[in-house]
Amino acid sequence: MRENSLALGYNPFKILREFHESGRGAAGLFEGANAYLAARLSYLLVRNTIYKVLYDKFKPFKPSNDLNWKEKAVIAGIAGGIGALASNPFELIATRMIADGAIYQPHRRNLPGFIPTF
């Protein structure tokens, strides 16, 4: 069995030891977490708001007072696309922060993240 495998996966103890030896500690596991949280929240806020606005605009006035599944799918696709566009900058920040941790120390950019630390 390989040294880095544990039941066909990676050995979590070895990964934690490498984090500790690199000087990043347990905080290294949460690189980019604040930017990722901002991305998720912005996506959900924009997507749900746009879906509700479009749904209320196109809702028919009939006894069942509901749209069929095809109309709901189109509205959901539009809302999801706009939400993805709105959250894309935060996803980019999170990806760059996570990738920055894999670079050797002299070449790191040491990005502060979405929420600055004082």
Secondary structure as GFF3:
##gff-version 3
##sequence-region A 1 118
A	DSSP	alpha_helix	12	22	.	.	.	ID=ss1
A	DSSP	three_ten_helix	25	30	.	.	.	ID=ss2
A	DSSP	alpha_helix	33	58	.	.	.	ID=ss3
A	DSSP	alpha_helix	69	100	.	.	.	ID=ss4
A	DSSP	three_ten_helix	105	107	.	.	.	ID=ss5
###
